[in-house]
Amino acid sequence: MSAPPTRARGEGLLRLVVLLVGLHSCALGLLMLLRPRWTLGLMGYGSPGDLFFPSQSGVFLLILGVCYLGALRVPSLVAVIVVSKAFAVAFLAVHALFLGAPPVIGAAAGGDAAMLAAVLWARRRAAPG
């Protein structure tokens, strides 16, 4: 027996949102890994002397992106997106509001909040019942 049309549309929507969120994280991770100075400059930071931590951030984002894309095959991994995006929003918001981060960090907090909301909304639409 197939899923009702509304739930099937919800599952398709969830897959699309997961795909977009995963690709976003992979792209940002690759930029931080392959072009850390350029990426940091684009974000309003000065050029770092040591590239270890910016590059490590790239690897971390790439790993997260791959895990997010894994949710296309293993739906329970959607919970990883929800938890990591919630932590990202909190981390970015604190830095934007209280620790003097460049304005792009506030925008990143908003972007992650939007991705979190989209995943939660799509997951709810895909849920049975």
N, C-alpha and C positions, 0 to 999 in steps of 0.2 A: 504494500500500500504506500503510495507516495504522500509527501507532505501536502497539506492544504496550500492553495495558491499564495495566500498572504504570507504564510510561514516560509514557503519556498522563495518568495521575493525577498523576505527578510534575511534568509541565509545567503542569497546572492549579494545583497547589500553589505552584509557583514564581511563576506569574502572580499568585496571590492575595497571596503574601508581598511581591512587588515592588509591587503596588498599595497595600498597607497601609503599607509603608515610605515610598513616594512621597507618599502622602496625609499621613502624619505630618510629613514634612519641609515640605511645602507649608503645612500648618496652623501649624506652629511659625514658619515664615518669615513668614506673614501676621500672626501675633500680634506678632512682633518688628518688623515694618514698620509696622503700623497702631496698635499699642498698646505701644510699647516700655517706657514707664515702668511700666505695669501688669504687663507680663510680667516685667520685671526684679525688681519688687517681689515677685511671686509666687515667684520663684526665690531670694529671700533677699538680693538686692542692694539698695543704696540707690538713690534716684532720681538718675539721671545729670544733670549740668548740660547737657551737649551730647548731642543725640540722633543725631548723625551715625553713630557707630560701631555703636550698637545697631540703628539702621535699616539700615545697610549689612549687618549680620549677617542681618537679615531678608531682604534681597534675595538674599544668598548662599544662604541656606537654601531660598528659593523657587526659585532657579535649580537647585539640586541636586535638589529635589523634582521639578521638571519633567523633568530628565534621568533621574531614577529612573523616572518614569512612561513616559519614552521607551523604556525597556527592555521595555515591553509590546509594542512594535512592532519594536524592534531588539534582539533578545536579547543581542547582544554587549555592550550597555550595562550588563548585570548586573555586569560587571567594574568599572564606575565605582562602583557601590554598594559592592562588596567593598573596594576601595581607600579610598574616602572614609570608610566606617565604621571600617576598621582605624585610619586616622589619627585619626578622632574619638575612638575609645576611648583611644588612647595620649595624646592631648592632654588629654582630660577627666580621665583617671586621674592624670596628672602634676599637674594643677591641684588635684584633690581630695586627693591624698595628700601633696603637698609644698609647695603654694603657697597654702594657706589658703582655698580656694574654699568657698562654702557647701555644706552637705551634699547639696543637690539635684544638684550637679555630679557627685558620686559615683554618685548614682542614675541620672543621665543617661549616665554611662559604662557602667553596668550595662545600661541600656536599649539603648544602641547596640551593646554586645557581644551582647545577645540578638538584636537585629535582624541583626547580622552572622552569627551562628551559624545563624539561621533561613534566611537567604539561601543560605549555603553548603550547608546540609543539603538545602534544596529544590532547589538547582542540581544537587547530586549525584544526587538522586532522579530528576531530569529528564534526566540525561545518558544518551546511548545506551550500550548494552552492559550 
